[in-house]
Amino acid sequence: MTKSHWSLEDIPWDRFDPDKVDSEMLKVAKAASLVEYNGGDYAAYLSQVFDDDPEFQAAVRVWADEEVQHGRALGRWAQMADPSFDFEARFKRFTDGYHLPVGDAGSVRGSRSGELVARCIVEVGTSSYYTALAAACEEPVLRAICRCIAADEFRHYKLFLTHLRRYLAAEKVGRVRRAAVALGRIRESEDDELAYAYYAANSEPGVPYERKRWSRAYGARAFRYYRREHVERGVSMAFKAAGLAPQGTLARLASRAGYRLLDLRRRQWTRAA
């Protein structure tokens, strides 16, 4: 994996237009900045899982640097849009209250192949998410940041997919197991991480964390930007990681069902929020 294709200096900060800042998109950008900035913890975990693979560890270090850069870019933009937003203080609040649910040794997915499938699914979600945000965003600087991050996340997907294929040759993990890991990781998208990041980034001091409340608040805002094409692309990428035909009948059915479910959940979250 090569050095990042962009830096903070490449972002057109001088084009910032406060009149085009969407207050709801600002909230999810704040939450995303905290999750991305926490990339170092994920790198430490992956280095532990792949402790005898220096090639993968080197790639993960570059990957983590890029994730942290995503957080810095989003955090800087959020501070421009809302000068009262204290990025470092909010990040501390996030990491004080949320810790990665990982074990002391080995992969929580049961194998290295399973771990790499899960990482592919995460990159599917993030590349689709930032693509959707970029398409919906009117503020020029945030749109540029989201496009850069979306491109990075797609490269990260290809990185993990490449190493997955390498490990599949040795571990012989079948399609059923890979599909199960992929589905499990998709379900985890509603776990505490995103909800707590949204809470840590946007709630007032002293407000208690209630998972259901903050998960709904996050979902009502974050998922409004997805369109059918974003879901279709994500399903195709997820199927490829699971060892299934990415353009077959099953993938098309999954895309339709996924978009309907997303739309249903979005409306439920909006009503509840």
N, C-alpha and C positions, 0 to 999 in steps of 0.2 A: 504493500500500500504506500502510495507516495504522499508527499507533504500536501497539506490542505491546498485546494485550488483557489482559495481566496483568504483575505485577512480583513480585520476591522477597517483598515485603511481603504479597502476597496468599496466600502459601503458609502453611498452618496448622502452623508449626513447633512450636508448643506441644503438638501432638497426637502428637508422635513417641513411638513405643512400641518400645523396644529388644527386647522379648520377641517381637515379630513380624517382626524382621529376618531374612530368609532369606540365609544366608551365600553361596549360589551366585548369587542375584540381586544381592547386594552387589557381587560381582566384575564382573558385566557392567555394573552401574550405574557403577562406577569407570571402566571402559573407555569407556563412552558419554560420561562427563563430559569426557574428554580430547578425543574427536573433536568434540563439539559446541563446546567452548571454542576450537577451532581455526578457527572460522568466518571470522575475519578474513582468513586466507590465501586461502580460497575466494572471498571478496568481491574481493580484489585481483586474482585471476585473472580473474573474470568482468568486472570493470571494464576490464581490459585487452582482453578479447575484444570487449566492446561499448563501445569507447572513444569512439565518436561518437554514443552514445545516452544523453543525460542523463536521460531518463525512466526507463530501465531501471537506470541506475547509481544513481539515487536510491532506487529500490525495493530494490536489492541491499544498499544500506547499512542500510536498516531490517531486511531479512532477516538480515544478518550480526549485527546487534545482538541480534536474537532468538535466533539460534543460540548466541551467546556467553552469553546469559542462561540458556539451557538447561544449558550446561556449568557455570555458576556454581551453579545450583540443584541439579544432580545432585552436584556436588563438595561443596557444603555438607552435603547429606544424607549422603553417604558419610563425611564427617568426623564427623558425629554418630553414625553407625552403627559407625565404626571410628576412634577418636581418633588412632590412629597413622598414618592416611592423610594424607600431606602433599600436598595437591592441587597446589599450585604447583610443587613439586619433581617430582612425577610428570608434570605437564604438560611441564616442561622436558625431562625424560627422553624423553618421546614426541616432541616436536618436534626434539630433537637427533638422533634416530634415524630419523625418518620425514619425508619431504618430498614434497609433491604432485608427481606425475609429469606436469608440464605443460611445454609449450614456452615459448619466449621471446616468441612473438607468435602471435595467432590461436588458434582453437579446436582442441584436439586431436581434436575430433569431425568436423572437415572443413568445418563450416558453423555459422552461428549457430543455425539451426534444429536441427541435430544436437546442439548444446550444450544447447539448451533441452529437447529430448527427454530427454537424459541427466539433466538436473536434475530433470525430472518423475519419472523412475524412482527417483532417490535419495529424493525426497519420498514416493513410494509406499512405499518400503521403511521409511522412518523413521516415517511415520504408522501403518503396520501394526504395526511393532515396538513402539512405545510404547502403542498400543492393546492389544496382547497383554500387555505387561508390566503395564499398569494392571489388566487383568482378572484376572491371576494373583496380583497383589501383595496381601498382607494388611496390610502396614505402612501406616498412614493417610497419612503425609506423602509417602512415595515414590509412593503411588497418586495423590495429588493432583498431584504434579509430573508424572507420566507422562501424566495426562489433559490437563494444560495443554499439554505439549509435543506430544502427539498432535494436538490441535486446531490448534496453530500449524503443524505440518507439513502438515496437510491444506490450510490456507490457503496455505502456500507452494507446494504442488502447483498449486493453482488460479492462483496468481500466475504461475508459469512457463508453465502451459498457456495463459494469456491472451496472454503475450508470444510464445509459440510460434506461435499462430495469426496474430499480426501479422507475424511474419517469414516464415511459410509463403507468405503472399500475394506476397512479393517474391522469395523464393529458389526456390520451386516444388520443394521436396524431396518426393519421392513416398513412398507408404506403405512400399514395399519398403526404401528407405533408412532411413526412420524406425524400422521394425521391427528392422532390423539394428543400429542404434544402441542401441535399447532392449535387445535381447538381449545385446549386448556389455557394456552397463553392468550388467546383471543378473549376468553372469559375473564382473565385477570385484568383486562383493560378497565374493568369497573372496580378494581381493588382500591386500597387506601392511597396509593401513591398520587394519582392525579387529583383525587378529591382533597387530599391533605395539602398538596401544593397549591390548589386553588384557595383553600382556606388560609394557608400561611401567607399567601400573596395579597389577599383581598379583605380579610376580616379585620375588624377593629380589635385592639388589645383587650383581653378579658372575655371575649366571646368564646364560648366553649366549642370544641370540635364535635360535631355529630356527623358520622360518616354518611348516613342516608341523605341528610339535608345538603351537605356540601357536594356529594356526588351528583345529586340532582341539579344543583346550581351550576356545576361545571358542565354536565352533559347538555343542559338546556342551551348553553352558549356555544360550547365547542363544536357540537355536531350539527349546528344549523348551517354550516358552510359546505358540508359535503353535498356533492351532486352524484348522479348515477354513474358518470364516467369515472369518478374517483373510486367508487366501490368496485366497479368492474375491474379496474386496473389492480386494485389491492387484492381482490379475490384471485386473479390470475397469478400474481406474484406468490401469494400464499399457497396456492395449489402446486406451483413449481417446487417450493421448499418442502412440501409434504410428499413429493414424488407422484403427484397426480397430473393428469393432462390439463394444462393451464387454459386451453381454448376449447375444451370438449363440452359435451352436453351438460355434464355434471357441474362444470364451472359456470356455465350460463345460468343454470337453475340456482346455483348458490348465490350468484350475483343478484339475481332478481329477489330471492328470499332475503338476502342480506340488506339490500336497499329498503325493502318493505319493513323489515325489523328495525332498521335504523330510523326510518321515518316515524314508526310507531313509538319507539323509545324517545325520540326527540319531542314528539307531541306530549307524551306522558311527563317527561322531565320539565317541559315548559309550563304545563298546567300546575305541576307540583311546586315549581320554583316561584 
